[in-house]
Amino acid sequence: MSWLKKYTSGLLHLFFPNTCLLCSRPLLPEEKTVCYRCVSELEPSRIVDFSDNEITQLFEGKVRIVSAFTGFRYHKLGKLQQLIFQLKYHHHKEIGMILGREMGYALENTPLGSVDYIIPVPLHPKKQRKRGYNQAEWIAKGLGEVLQKKVRTDILLRNVNTTSQTRKSRMERFENMQEVFSVIENEDLESRHFLLVDDVVTTGSTLVNCVETLQNTIENAQVSIVCLAKAD
């Protein structure tokens, strides 16, 4: 960047600063969308045992998973909920990268840091075209950047554009997710360890279907799960 562009950029930032989406403080040049202070104030999850915790317990008796982790505690009307809303519905996909990186830093020296591939839970192509991106993929990109693992969007496909899960009962959510996914690429994937990534887990019905699809199609597939948070 030339000195003139740097000078102009500095003046613009001085008089029309980019501000944090949450606290409205001016952002530093190296910050994007959310300031470091607000990110640091997100409450981390209390998960220390990756193989036995409130997330793995969601899947007991349904599917076999290796490990599970959520990055943050979820509070109604809290900062994390605001960020997820902006990520999903207001085109702030960079929030996914920011939160994904934060989880990556927490996982890089744990067993989950040694998975083979990262798979974001896919959106139906129609929904992804409408939104313009898959929020889970951007979370996965942040994770992959820190863990230095490849993000694979060519393995799992969403075949059915399911109706919204928000107002459904627990049983209705599971019924709504039957046979929704399929594997489109399984070459050289035998015995690989996959890290499934989603934004928020509630009943786990979507993730159960993803795990079943991978394990029914890929021989000896090992699956772990990472989400931003668990919501009631």
C-alpha positions as a Markdown table, in Angstrom:
| # | Residue | x | y | z |
|---|---|---|---|---|
| 1 | Met | 0.0 | 0.0 | 0.0 |
| 2 | Ser | 1.4 | 3.4 | -1.0 |
| 3 | Trp | 2.0 | 6.1 | 1.7 |
| 4 | Leu | -0.9 | 8.1 | 0.2 |
| 5 | Lys | -3.3 | 5.1 | 0.6 |
| 6 | Lys | -2.0 | 4.5 | 4.1 |
| 7 | Tyr | -2.5 | 8.2 | 5.0 |
| 8 | Thr | -6.0 | 8.2 | 3.5 |
| 9 | Ser | -6.9 | 5.0 | 5.2 |
| 10 | Gly | -5.7 | 6.4 | 8.5 |
| 11 | Leu | -7.8 | 9.5 | 8.1 |
| 12 | Leu | -10.9 | 7.5 | 7.2 |
| 13 | His | -10.4 | 5.3 | 10.2 |
| 14 | Leu | -9.9 | 8.4 | 12.5 |
| 15 | Phe | -13.1 | 10.2 | 11.4 |
| 16 | Phe | -15.3 | 7.2 | 10.4 |
| 17 | Pro | -14.0 | 4.3 | 12.5 |
| 18 | Asn | -15.2 | 0.8 | 12.0 |
| 19 | Thr | -16.9 | -0.2 | 15.3 |
| 20 | Cys | -17.4 | -3.4 | 17.2 |
| 21 | Leu | -20.7 | -5.1 | 16.4 |
| 22 | Leu | -21.4 | -5.7 | 20.0 |
| 23 | Cys | -20.0 | -2.8 | 22.1 |
| 24 | Ser | -19.7 | -0.1 | 19.4 |
| 25 | Arg | -16.1 | 0.7 | 20.3 |
| 26 | Pro | -13.8 | 1.6 | 17.4 |
| 27 | Leu | -12.0 | -1.4 | 16.0 |
| 28 | Leu | -8.2 | -1.6 | 15.8 |
| 29 | Pro | -6.8 | -2.0 | 12.3 |
| 30 | Glu | -6.2 | -5.7 | 12.9 |
| 31 | Glu | -9.7 | -6.3 | 14.3 |
| 32 | Lys | -12.7 | -7.2 | 12.1 |
| 33 | Thr | -16.4 | -6.9 | 13.0 |
| 34 | Val | -15.9 | -7.8 | 16.7 |
| 35 | Cys | -13.2 | -6.4 | 19.0 |
| 36 | Tyr | -10.8 | -8.6 | 20.9 |
| 37 | Arg | -12.3 | -7.5 | 24.2 |
| 38 | Cys | -15.8 | -8.7 | 23.4 |
| 39 | Val | -14.4 | -12.0 | 22.1 |
| 40 | Ser | -12.4 | -12.5 | 25.3 |
| 41 | Glu | -15.6 | -11.9 | 27.3 |
| 42 | Leu | -17.4 | -14.9 | 25.8 |
| 43 | Glu | -17.7 | -17.5 | 28.5 |
| 44 | Pro | -15.8 | -20.6 | 27.5 |
| 45 | Ser | -17.5 | -24.0 | 27.9 |
| 46 | Arg | -16.5 | -26.1 | 31.0 |
| 47 | Ile | -15.9 | -29.2 | 29.0 |
| 48 | Val | -12.6 | -30.9 | 30.1 |
| 49 | Asp | -13.4 | -34.6 | 29.3 |
| 50 | Phe | -14.0 | -34.8 | 25.5 |
| 51 | Ser | -15.3 | -38.4 | 25.6 |
| 52 | Asp | -17.9 | -38.0 | 28.4 |
| 53 | Asn | -19.7 | -34.7 | 28.8 |
| 54 | Glu | -23.1 | -33.1 | 28.3 |
| 55 | Ile | -22.6 | -33.2 | 24.5 |
| 56 | Thr | -21.5 | -36.8 | 24.2 |
| 57 | Gln | -24.5 | -37.7 | 26.4 |
| 58 | Leu | -26.8 | -36.4 | 23.7 |
| 59 | Phe | -25.7 | -39.1 | 21.4 |
| 60 | Glu | -25.7 | -42.1 | 23.8 |
| 61 | Gly | -27.8 | -44.9 | 22.5 |
| 62 | Lys | -28.2 | -43.2 | 19.1 |
| 63 | Val | -24.8 | -43.1 | 17.4 |
| 64 | Arg | -21.2 | -43.9 | 18.4 |
| 65 | Ile | -18.9 | -40.8 | 18.5 |
| 66 | Val | -15.3 | -40.5 | 19.6 |
| 67 | Ser | -15.4 | -37.1 | 21.3 |
| 68 | Ala | -17.4 | -33.9 | 21.4 |
| 69 | Phe | -16.8 | -30.3 | 22.4 |
| 70 | Thr | -18.5 | -26.9 | 22.5 |
| 71 | Gly | -16.5 | -23.8 | 22.6 |
| 72 | Phe | -18.7 | -21.5 | 24.6 |
| 73 | Arg | -21.5 | -21.3 | 27.1 |
| 74 | Tyr | -24.8 | -20.1 | 25.6 |
| 75 | His | -26.9 | -17.5 | 27.3 |
| 76 | Lys | -30.2 | -16.1 | 26.1 |
| 77 | Leu | -29.7 | -12.6 | 24.8 |
| 78 | Gly | -26.0 | -12.9 | 25.5 |
| 79 | Lys | -23.1 | -11.9 | 23.3 |
| 80 | Leu | -22.6 | -15.3 | 21.8 |
| 81 | Gln | -26.3 | -15.5 | 20.8 |
| 82 | Gln | -26.0 | -12.0 | 19.2 |
| 83 | Leu | -22.9 | -13.1 | 17.2 |
| 84 | Ile | -24.5 | -16.3 | 16.0 |
| 85 | Phe | -27.6 | -14.3 | 14.9 |
| 86 | Gln | -25.3 | -11.9 | 12.9 |
| 87 | Leu | -23.4 | -14.8 | 11.5 |
| 88 | Lys | -26.4 | -16.7 | 10.2 |
| 89 | Tyr | -28.8 | -13.9 | 9.2 |
| 90 | His | -26.8 | -10.8 | 8.5 |
| 91 | His | -24.0 | -11.9 | 6.3 |
| 92 | His | -21.3 | -11.6 | 8.8 |
| 93 | Lys | -19.6 | -14.8 | 7.9 |
| 94 | Glu | -16.2 | -13.6 | 9.2 |
| 95 | Ile | -17.7 | -14.1 | 12.7 |
| 96 | Gly | -17.6 | -17.8 | 11.9 |
| 97 | Met | -13.9 | -17.6 | 11.3 |
| 98 | Ile | -13.3 | -15.6 | 14.5 |
| 99 | Leu | -15.2 | -18.1 | 16.7 |
| 100 | Gly | -13.7 | -21.1 | 14.8 |
| 101 | Arg | -10.2 | -19.8 | 15.5 |
| 102 | Glu | -11.0 | -19.4 | 19.2 |
| 103 | Met | -12.1 | -23.0 | 19.4 |
| 104 | Gly | -9.1 | -24.1 | 17.4 |
| 105 | Tyr | -6.8 | -22.5 | 20.0 |
| 106 | Ala | -8.6 | -24.4 | 22.7 |
| 107 | Leu | -8.3 | -27.7 | 20.8 |
| 108 | Glu | -4.9 | -27.6 | 19.2 |
| 109 | Asn | -3.1 | -29.6 | 21.9 |
| 110 | Thr | -5.9 | -32.0 | 22.6 |
| 111 | Pro | -6.9 | -35.3 | 20.9 |
| 112 | Leu | -9.4 | -33.3 | 18.7 |
| 113 | Gly | -6.5 | -31.5 | 17.2 |
| 114 | Ser | -5.4 | -34.7 | 15.5 |
| 115 | Val | -8.4 | -35.5 | 13.4 |
| 116 | Asp | -7.9 | -36.2 | 9.7 |
| 117 | Tyr | -10.6 | -33.9 | 8.1 |
| 118 | Ile | -13.0 | -31.3 | 9.2 |
| 119 | Ile | -16.6 | -31.5 | 7.8 |
| 120 | Pro | -19.0 | -28.7 | 8.2 |
| 121 | Val | -22.7 | -29.7 | 8.5 |
| 122 | Pro | -24.0 | -28.9 | 5.0 |
| 123 | Leu | -26.9 | -26.7 | 4.2 |
| 124 | His | -29.3 | -27.7 | 1.4 |
| 125 | Pro | -28.0 | -26.1 | -1.8 |
| 126 | Lys | -31.2 | -24.1 | -2.2 |
| 127 | Lys | -30.8 | -22.6 | 1.4 |
| 128 | Gln | -27.1 | -22.0 | 0.8 |
| 129 | Arg | -27.8 | -20.1 | -2.4 |
| 130 | Lys | -30.4 | -18.0 | -0.6 |
| 131 | Arg | -28.1 | -17.2 | 2.3 |
| 132 | Gly | -25.0 | -17.0 | 0.2 |
| 133 | Tyr | -22.8 | -19.2 | 2.4 |
| 134 | Asn | -22.9 | -22.0 | 5.0 |
| 135 | Gln | -22.2 | -20.6 | 8.4 |
| 136 | Ala | -20.8 | -24.0 | 9.6 |
| 137 | Glu | -18.3 | -23.9 | 6.8 |
| 138 | Trp | -16.9 | -20.6 | 8.0 |
| 139 | Ile | -16.6 | -21.9 | 11.6 |
| 140 | Ala | -14.8 | -24.9 | 10.1 |
| 141 | Lys | -12.5 | -22.7 | 8.2 |
| 142 | Gly | -11.4 | -20.9 | 11.4 |
| 143 | Leu | -10.8 | -24.3 | 13.1 |
| 144 | Gly | -8.9 | -25.6 | 10.1 |
| 145 | Glu | -6.7 | -22.6 | 10.0 |
| 146 | Val | -5.5 | -23.1 | 13.5 |
| 147 | Leu | -5.4 | -26.9 | 13.6 |
| 148 | Gln | -3.9 | -27.0 | 10.1 |
| 149 | Lys | -6.5 | -29.5 | 8.9 |
| 150 | Lys | -8.3 | -29.6 | 5.6 |
| 151 | Val | -12.0 | -28.6 | 5.5 |
| 152 | Arg | -13.9 | -31.0 | 3.3 |
| 153 | Thr | -17.2 | -29.9 | 1.7 |
| 154 | Asp | -17.1 | -32.6 | -0.9 |
| 155 | Ile | -17.9 | -35.6 | 1.4 |
| 156 | Leu | -21.4 | -34.9 | 2.9 |
| 157 | Leu | -24.4 | -33.6 | 1.0 |
| 158 | Arg | -27.7 | -32.4 | 2.3 |
| 159 | Asn | -30.4 | -34.0 | 0.1 |
| 160 | Val | -33.6 | -32.6 | 1.7 |
| 161 | Asn | -34.4 | -29.0 | 2.5 |
| 162 | Thr | -35.9 | -29.6 | 5.9 |
| 163 | Thr | -38.3 | -27.2 | 7.6 |
| 164 | Ser | -37.0 | -25.0 | 10.4 |
| 165 | Gln | -36.3 | -26.9 | 13.7 |
| 166 | Thr | -36.8 | -23.9 | 15.9 |
| 167 | Arg | -40.4 | -24.5 | 17.0 |
| 168 | Lys | -40.4 | -28.3 | 16.8 |
| 169 | Ser | -40.6 | -30.7 | 19.7 |
| 170 | Arg | -37.7 | -33.1 | 20.4 |
| 171 | Met | -39.5 | -36.0 | 18.7 |
| 172 | Glu | -40.5 | -33.8 | 15.7 |
| 173 | Arg | -36.9 | -32.7 | 15.3 |
| 174 | Phe | -35.6 | -36.3 | 15.0 |
| 175 | Glu | -38.5 | -37.3 | 12.6 |
| 176 | Asn | -37.7 | -34.2 | 10.5 |
| 177 | Met | -34.1 | -35.3 | 10.0 |
| 178 | Gln | -34.6 | -38.8 | 8.6 |
| 179 | Glu | -32.5 | -39.7 | 5.6 |
| 180 | Val | -31.6 | -36.0 | 5.0 |
| 181 | Phe | -27.9 | -36.5 | 4.2 |
| 182 | Ser | -25.7 | -38.7 | 1.9 |
| 183 | Val | -22.0 | -39.2 | 1.2 |
| 184 | Ile | -20.9 | -38.0 | -2.2 |
| 185 | Glu | -17.2 | -38.8 | -2.0 |
| 186 | Asn | -15.8 | -41.8 | 0.0 |
| 187 | Glu | -12.6 | -42.6 | -1.8 |
| 188 | Asp | -9.6 | -43.2 | 0.5 |
| 189 | Leu | -11.7 | -42.3 | 3.6 |
| 190 | Glu | -11.7 | -45.7 | 5.3 |
| 191 | Ser | -10.8 | -45.5 | 9.0 |
| 192 | Arg | -10.4 | -41.7 | 8.9 |
| 193 | His | -11.3 | -39.5 | 11.9 |
| 194 | Phe | -13.8 | -36.8 | 10.9 |
| 195 | Leu | -14.6 | -33.7 | 12.9 |
| 196 | Leu | -18.2 | -32.6 | 12.3 |
| 197 | Val | -18.7 | -28.9 | 12.8 |
| 198 | Asp | -22.0 | -27.0 | 13.4 |
| 199 | Asp | -23.1 | -23.7 | 15.0 |
| 200 | Val | -25.4 | -24.6 | 17.9 |
| 201 | Val | -26.5 | -28.1 | 19.1 |
| 202 | Thr | -30.0 | -28.5 | 20.7 |
| 203 | Thr | -31.3 | -32.1 | 20.5 |
| 204 | Gly | -28.5 | -33.2 | 18.3 |
| 205 | Ser | -30.9 | -34.6 | 15.6 |
| 206 | Thr | -29.0 | -33.1 | 12.7 |
| 207 | Leu | -25.7 | -34.3 | 13.9 |
| 208 | Val | -27.0 | -37.8 | 14.6 |
| 209 | Asn | -28.2 | -38.1 | 11.0 |
| 210 | Cys | -24.8 | -36.8 | 9.8 |
| 211 | Val | -22.9 | -39.4 | 11.9 |
| 212 | Glu | -25.1 | -42.2 | 10.8 |
| 213 | Thr | -24.6 | -41.3 | 7.2 |
| 214 | Leu | -20.9 | -41.2 | 7.5 |
| 215 | Gln | -20.6 | -44.4 | 9.5 |
| 216 | Asn | -23.1 | -46.3 | 7.2 |
| 217 | Thr | -21.2 | -45.3 | 4.1 |
| 218 | Ile | -17.5 | -45.1 | 5.0 |
| 219 | Glu | -15.9 | -48.2 | 6.5 |
| 220 | Asn | -14.7 | -47.8 | 10.1 |
| 221 | Ala | -15.4 | -44.0 | 10.0 |
| 222 | Gln | -14.5 | -42.3 | 13.3 |
| 223 | Val | -16.5 | -39.2 | 14.1 |
| 224 | Ser | -16.1 | -36.4 | 16.6 |
| 225 | Ile | -18.3 | -33.3 | 17.0 |
| 226 | Val | -17.5 | -29.6 | 17.7 |
| 227 | Cys | -20.1 | -26.8 | 18.0 |
| 228 | Leu | -20.0 | -23.3 | 19.2 |
| 229 | Ala | -22.5 | -24.0 | 22.0 |
| 230 | Lys | -25.3 | -26.1 | 23.3 |
| 231 | Ala | -28.7 | -24.3 | 23.5 |
| 232 | Asp | -31.8 | -25.7 | 25.4 |
